[in-house]
Amino acid sequence: MFDPVAYFHIAYARHAIMNPLRADRLVAIARRCIPATLPRVLDIGSGLGHASFALATELDAYCVQVDSSPRWTARAEALFARHGMARRTLILTMDAASYHPPEASFDAILCLGTAPIYGGFADALAALSPALRPGGVLIVGEPTIDLPLPRRYKTYIDNQEWAILSGGELLTVAENAGFELLECHRSTSEEWDEYMSLQWAAILDHARAHPGNSEAREFAEWAKDEQEVYLAYQRHYLDWNVIALREKR
Ligand SMILES: C[S@@+](CC[C@H](N)C(=O)[O-])C[C@H]1O[C@@H](n2cnc3c(N)ncnc32)[C@H](O)[C@@H]1O
């Protein structure tokens, strides 16, 4: 199996938000759910910085971004600087699991596709909730599967490092962790198709640009397998959700 960091850098070269999520949909959710004006936002696994950038520009948020990839954090720095927004963010290049923010210091925490940093959805809720101010919200992007799955696709899902829950299980885990669900938004098929297509095109073009490179060829073969999985199964059985959670009183 190839190096996951190398895979990320090639496959996500063309994305802005690195998930099946349009920035305007995230902003709309944040506008409704984040209680404060001029909110302080923590963005875990912030990638290229586009989720934070959308909240900084549209909600006047101050965003602390944490990502382990120096390549991505450099691009996030450049994005904020290019728009004269550098003072609206602090960008930390480090393992987010080792970042321990002060208690009750954020109005919102973004964990968009990054719960595995903590070991999974339940562990992410437990790790992040102390940093929320009273009434603050966790905005989590998490996949769910629609059961029952065809046998071939179930084997594929079972082999993923990510333990993917059903929608019902996701809700139960959130409630058991002391949260109430404010909002749940499923990614649209357009968001999914764009998210997947950007990956495939980036990987296939990389292979073309590096014809003698065996890893580039291996990536391309893998992407072709993923296209088949996506069209035959994933489109029908896998959802990606953005959920807004607030601690129960
Ligand atoms: C699927 S991308 C999501 C990026 C961003 N949340 C977004 O929606 O655009 C996952 C990100 O998590 C980062 N990441 C993975 N493991 C990490 C860790 N242990 N600590 C910090 N960042 C990590 C990767 O570098 C990558 O930028």
The ligand as an SDF file (V2000), in Angstrom:
LIG
                    3D

 27 29  0  0  0  0  0  0  0  0999 V2000
   -9.8990   15.0020    4.2840 C   0  0  0  0  0  0  0  0  0  0  0  0
   -8.7460   16.2830    4.6710 S   0  0  0  0  0  0  0  0  0  0  0  0
   -9.8800   17.4680    5.3320 C   0  0  0  0  0  0  0  0  0  0  0  0
   -9.3430   18.8640    5.3600 C   0  0  0  0  0  0  0  0  0  0  0  0
  -10.3080   19.9470    5.8420 C   0  0  0  0  0  0  0  0  0  0  0  0
  -10.9680   19.5920    7.0800 N   0  0  0  0  0  0  0  0  0  0  0  0
  -11.3490   20.2720    4.7880 C   0  0  0  0  0  0  0  0  0  0  0  0
  -12.4980   19.8720    4.9580 O   0  0  0  0  0  0  0  0  0  0  0  0
  -10.9940   20.8970    3.7680 O   0  0  0  0  0  0  0  0  0  0  0  0
   -7.9380   15.6940    6.1490 C   0  0  0  0  0  0  0  0  0  0  0  0
   -6.8660   16.6390    6.6750 C   0  0  0  0  0  0  0  0  0  0  0  0
   -6.4360   16.1540    7.9430 O   0  0  0  0  0  0  0  0  0  0  0  0
   -5.0370   16.3560    8.0450 C   0  0  0  0  0  0  0  0  0  0  0  0
   -4.5580   15.4230    9.0610 N   0  0  0  0  0  0  0  0  0  0  0  0
   -4.5130   14.0580    9.0070 C   0  0  0  0  0  0  0  0  0  0  0  0
   -4.0300   13.5750   10.1630 N   0  0  0  0  0  0  0  0  0  0  0  0
   -3.7770   14.6550   10.9690 C   0  0  0  0  0  0  0  0  0  0  0  0
   -3.2930   14.7980   12.2960 C   0  0  0  0  0  0  0  0  0  0  0  0
   -2.9670   13.7340   13.0350 N   0  0  0  0  0  0  0  0  0  0  0  0
   -3.1850   16.0490   12.7990 N   0  0  0  0  0  0  0  0  0  0  0  0
   -3.5110   17.1350   12.0640 C   0  0  0  0  0  0  0  0  0  0  0  0
   -3.9720   17.0540   10.8050 N   0  0  0  0  0  0  0  0  0  0  0  0
   -4.1090   15.8240   10.2610 C   0  0  0  0  0  0  0  0  0  0  0  0
   -4.5170   16.1060    6.6420 C   0  0  0  0  0  0  0  0  0  0  0  0
   -3.2400   16.7130    6.4430 O   0  0  0  0  0  0  0  0  0  0  0  0
   -5.6190   16.7440    5.8020 C   0  0  0  0  0  0  0  0  0  0  0  0
   -5.3370   18.0870    5.5480 O   0  0  0  0  0  0  0  0  0  0  0  0
  1  2  1  0
  2  3  1  0
  2 10  1  0
  3  4  1  0
  4  5  1  0
  5  6  1  0
  5  7  1  0
  7  8  2  0
  7  9  1  0
 10 11  1  0
 11 12  1  0
 11 26  1  0
 12 13  1  0
 13 14  1  0
 13 24  1  0
 14 15  1  0
 14 23  1  0
 15 16  2  0
 16 17  1  0
 17 18  1  0
 17 23  2  0
 18 19  1  0
 18 20  2  0
 20 21  1  0
 21 22  2  0
 22 23  1  0
 24 25  1  0
 24 26  1  0
 26 27  1  0
M  CHG  2   2   1   9  -1
M  END
$$$$
